[in-house]
Amino acid sequence: MGVVLLNSCIKEKYNTPSQVTPIVDFTSTLTISQLKSADLGGLILIGDTLIINTTDTIINPVIQGIVSADDESGNIYKTLYLQDNTGGIQIAIDKTSLYTTYKKGQRVFVKLKGLYLGNYGELTQIGYTYGGEIGRIPEVLINSHFFNDSLPGATPIPLDRTISSISGNDMNMLVRLKKVHFKEVGSVYAEVNVSTNRTLLDSTEAVSIILRNSGYANFRAELMPKGQGNIVGILSAYNGDYQFYIRDLNDLENWDTTIAFPTNIIDESFTSSLGSFTQYSVIGAQIWLNSSFGDETFAKMSGYASGYFANEDWLISKPLNLDNYNQEIFSFRTAMKYGTAGDGTLKVYTSTDYSGTGDPNLATWNEITTATLSAGNYLFTPSGDIDLSGITGTNVYIAFKYVCGTTGVPTWEVTSIKLRAKPN
């Protein structure tokens, strides 16, 4: 038995299928701002009625809003942001690729009965119950609560703000932060598969906000540019700290890469290790270690260990390419005990010919003599700003050198090491 397949071509003219436009035949009964005014003494299951402003009762609670941000780039996850002319709201939904149904600019009506209102990280959102807390709305409930009206239109116009002028009234709204720049210029937006906090600064560098980026965003491996411009995104918060989410890299507007701001080449406080520094011991068994006391973290060195021992120990930075920067300013803080102010047991140096490994005495080191050091009693003392703009090279090192004999053995602590400069 065989099967014969016959193919033939028939020329026919087909009409283009008409586009189906969704139409909602009901209306909203409260605004987003009114919804957020509901008394959140805890997790609220929304029923046939909802009490807002402590006294007003809304029957059959329904909101409507325009989608201001979606998950197309991957930077926003299982979340829908809606806003009307009174405010914005975050809706947690247990479904990915929400953008295929709820595109930016889409008007959406939400029937709230059977959903929950609660706080996550002190931020009001619509969701469902999960372990007694606010969680995501199950995918199976989406079609019972969310209704598109008409075809996607214009995305809401962002609110123009500076970092210092944002307020709680702007929460979950589309906001344009004006005249900002990245602190971590040249770094990727996010590490692989890890949500990463970056920092946006205003032009004074005195005010900042967290830029929250997903490790799954399709732009996460792009490098944050130098310069200044405007950034559009969703203003959010977590436990009292403002956070900002961009939708994609098109949210960077009018970016001027010719404007240069100082960036941190070194920013080390030894919170859990020696970080970007390494230690090298020339004499003695004692070495530089990271340590802490109270809220302070630091690198610590002492020649005392149940006895007094002669030591020479170096704390050395990573190699620095200062040819890529200008206007370098160096600073740090020190604390000392059991020594004498100005006794030379701690000195600070730079080198352009250290190999990066081995005995630093084999290299040429130039002492920094303008730094202010601690006078004792474990009082942390700022070094002052030290101008290193005269140092050039692609292999520059900064080092702290500790020396002591078997008498007058001090303990030194170093922290808040910063080297800031403008990229060329």
N, C-alpha and C positions, 0 to 999 in steps of 0.2 A: 504494500500500500504506500502511496506517495502523496505528498501534498504539493499542489501547484499554486503558486502565488501569482496573481495577475495584477499588474500595475497599469493604470491608465491615467491620462491627464485630461481633466475636464476644466475648461476655462469658464469660470463663473465669477460674477461680480457680487461681492459681499458688502453689505452696509457696515460702516464702522460702528461697533457697539457704543451705545450712549452711556455716558458716565453717570453713575448713580450718586445723587447728592443726598446725604443724610439730612433729614429734617426732624427736629425735636418738637413734639406736640404738647409740651408742658413748659413751665417757666420756673425760674429760680425763685426761692422764697426768702433768701437772706444773702448778704454779701460775704465775701471772705473775711473782711474786717469784723463783721458781726459774729461770724463763726469763731474767730480767734478770741472773741471776748467772753466765750462760754467759761463758766467757772470750772477750772481744771483742778479740783481737789485731789484728783487721781485719774485713773483711766475711765473714760466715759463711753458707755455703749449708747449710741444715738438711736433713739426710738422714734415713735410717731411725732414726738415734740422735742424741742430743745430749748432750754432756758439760756438766754444771752443777756449780757449787761445786768446780771443777777436778778432781774425782775421780768423781762420780756420773754414771752413764750412764742416760739416759732412752730407752727403746725406744718407737718410734712416737709422737713428741712431738705432743701435742694440748693446747691451752689452752682454757679457757672463761672468759667474763666477761660483764658487763652493760654495755650501751652507756651511757656517762655523758654524752656530748656528740655532737651530730650537726651536719650542715651546713645545716639548714633555713633559718637566718637569713642565711647567706652569710658569717658571720664565721669559720667554719672551712671549709677548702677541701681537698677530696679527702683527707680524713683521718677515721679512725674512732678513737674512744677507748674502750677496754674496761678494766674493772677488776673484780677479785675482792676477797676479803677480805684479800689479801696485798699488793696493789699495782695500779698502772695501767700501761698500755702504749699507745703511739701506733702506729697502723697506716696506712701511706701507700698509698692505692689510687687508681689513675688513672681515677676516675669521679666525676661530679658527682651531686647529688641522692641521695646515699647514704641520706638520712633516709627515703626512700620505702620502703626495704627494712629498714634497720637503725635503727629508731626508738629514742629514749631509753627505757631500761628493758628493751630486748630482750636476752635471753640468746643469746649467739653462741658456737658452738664453732669453733675454727680449727685445721685440720690444717696443721701447720707444715712437713711434708716438701715440699721444692721451693721454699720461700720463703727469704728472707734475713733475717738479723739483723745490724744495724749501728748505727753512730752517725751522727747528723746534728746538727751544732752541739753535739757532746758529749752528746747525748741518745739513749738506746737506743730503737730503733724496729724494727718489722717492716716489710719492704718487699720490693723486688726489686732486682736489679743494674741499675745505669745508669752507664755509663762507668767501671766499676770502683768506684763508690760506691753507697751505699744510695739507692734511688729508689722509685718507686711500683709497686705490683703491677698488671700489665696487667689491664684489665677482663675479658678473655677467661678469666682464671684464677680469677675470683671464685667461681663456682659449684663449683669443684673444691676450694676451701679453706675457705669460710665457710658455716656451717650454723646457721640459726635454730632455737632450741628453745623451743616453746610460744609464746604470744602475749606482747607487751610487758607488763611489770609495772612495779613501782616503780623509779624512778631511784635509784641509790645515794645514801645519805645523805651529804651533804658533811662533810668533816672540818673541825671548827671550829679556826681558826688566827688568830693575828695575823700581820702581816707579819714581825715579828721572830722568830716561832716556827716558821715553815715550814722544812722541811729536804728533803734529797734523797730521803728515804723517801716524801715526799708527791708526788713527780714523776708527772705524767700522771694524777693523781687529781682527783676533784671536791672542791674546797676552798671553804670559806666564810671569807673574810677579814673579820674583825670590826672595827667602828669605824674605817672608812676614809673618806677623802674625795678628791675630784678636785683636782689641782693646777691644771689648765687649765679652771676653771669658766667656762661660757659658750661654750666652743669646741665645734665639732663633734667627734664621736667619731673620725672619720677623714676625710681629704681624699679627693676624688673619685678612684677607681680606684688609690689608693695606700695600702699598708699604713702605718699611722701609729702611732707610739709615744706614748701618753699616760702620765701618772704618777698612781699612787695613793699617798697618804700616810696614815700612822697619825695618831692624835690628837695625838701629840707633835710631828709634822712632822719628826721626826729620822730616820725610817725610811721608805723608799719601795720601790715595785716597778713595773716597766713593765707598763702595760695595752696589749696589742697588739690593734689593731682593723683590720679589713679595709676597704679603700675600696669593697668590693662588698657589705658588710653592709647589710641592709635598714634598719638603724637608724643608719647612718654619718652622716647629716645631722642627727640629733637633737643637742641641746645638752647637754653634761654639766652636771648640776645642782649647785647649791651645797648645803651641808649635809653630813651624815654618816650612814652606815648600814653595812650589811653587803653584801658582793658575793660571789656564788657563781660559780665558773668552774673552768677547768682550769689547774692549775699546770704550767708548762712552763719551759724554759730554752733559751738559745742562747749557746754559747761562754762558759758560766759565769755568765751574767746571768739571774736569774729573770724569767720573763714570765708574764702572766696573760691568759687568753682567756675572755671571757664568751660564753654561748650566744645570749642575746638580752637585752633590757632587763628581762625578768622576773627576771633574776638580781640586780637591785638590790633589796635587802630592807630593810624598816623604815627607809626614808630620811627623815630629819628635816631639812627645809629651813630650820628656824629656827636651826640651829646654824651660826654663821659662822666661817670660817677665813680667815686672810690669803691673798691671791692676788697673783701678780706682775702689776702693771700694766705695768711695764718690767722686762725681764730681758735686758740687752744686753752682749755681750762682743766684738762686732765680729769674728766668726770668719771671715767671707768678704766683708763689705762694711760700710758704715756702718749697715746694718740699719734700725731704726726711727728713726734720727737723720738729719738733713740738715745739710750745711755751707753757710755763707754767708760770703763773703769781702768785707769792707768795704774793706780796704787790703791791697795786696800780692798777688803772684801765687801765693804758697804757700797751700795749703788743708789742711783736715783730711782724712786718708786712713786707711783701715784698714791695719794692719800686724801683724807678729808677730815674736817672738824666742823661740826654743825652744818651749816649750809655751804661752807667753803670746800672746794675741791682744788687740789694742787699737786705739783711734783715736789717731792721732799727728799732732802739729802742731809745726812748727819754722819759724822765719824764716830758717834757713840753707839755701842752695842754691848751693854754690860761691861763697859770698859772704853778707853779712849784709843782710837787707832788712826794713824796717819792715812790720809786719803788724797787722791786726785781723781775727780770724776767729772765727766762731761755730759751735758744734756744738749743734744744736737738736733737741729731742725731737719726737715726734709730738704732736698735741693730746690732752689728757687731760681726761676728764670726771670731775672729783673729786667732783661732787655725787652720784655713784653709789657712793661709798666713804666709809669713815671710818678713823681710826687709821692714816693714811698714814705710812710710814717709808721714808726715802730713804737710799741708801748707794752708794758707788762706791770704786774704788781709783785712785790716780795714781802715776806715776813721772816724775821730772824729772832733767835733766842740763844742765849749762852755764848754769845760772841761780843765783839766790840765793834761799834759803828766804824766803818771805813777801814777795817783791818785787812781787807783784800782777800778774804776767804771766799767771796763770790765776785766773779767778774763776767762781763758779757763781751762777746767777740763776734766778728764776721770774718768769713774766709771765702776766697774765690778759687782756691786750688785744693781744697780738701777732696779726697777721693770718694768720700761717702761711707767708707769702711776703714776699720783699723785705727791705729793710734793717731789721734788728731794732732799730736805734737810734731808729726812729720809734715804738716801743712803750715802755711803762713796765716796767722790770725791777727786781726787788727782790733784793739780794744775799743769798745764804746765807753767813753769817759763822761758823757753828759747825763747818764741815767741817775736818777735818785733811787737809792736803795734803803731798805728798812733799817731803822736805828736800833731795833730790838724789841723785846717784850711781846713777840708774835704780833706786832701791829702791822697789818698789811698796808704797804705804802706804794702809791702810784709812781711809776718811773718818770712820768711826764712824756710828752710827745718827742720822739727822737727822729730827726730828719735823716733818712738813708738814701735820699735821691741821688747822692753823689756816687753810689755804688752801682756798678753795672756788671753784667755777665750772665751767662746762661747756667751757671753752676755755683750759686751763692748759698752759703750756709750761715746760720746764726746759732751761737752756742753759749750756754751758761757753764762756766768752769768753777767747780768747788775744790778748794784745797784746805787741808788742815794738818797740823802735827798732832802730838799726843797730849797737848795742853791747850786750853782755850778753844775747845772743840765746839763749834757752833752747829745749830740746826738751821737750814735755809729752806724756805718754801716759796715756790714760784707759780704764778697763775695768771689768768687773763692776758695771755700773750697774743698780741694782735699785730699784724703787719697789713696796713691798708694802702692801696695805691690805685691810681687810675690806669685802666688798660690803654695801651697805645691805639 
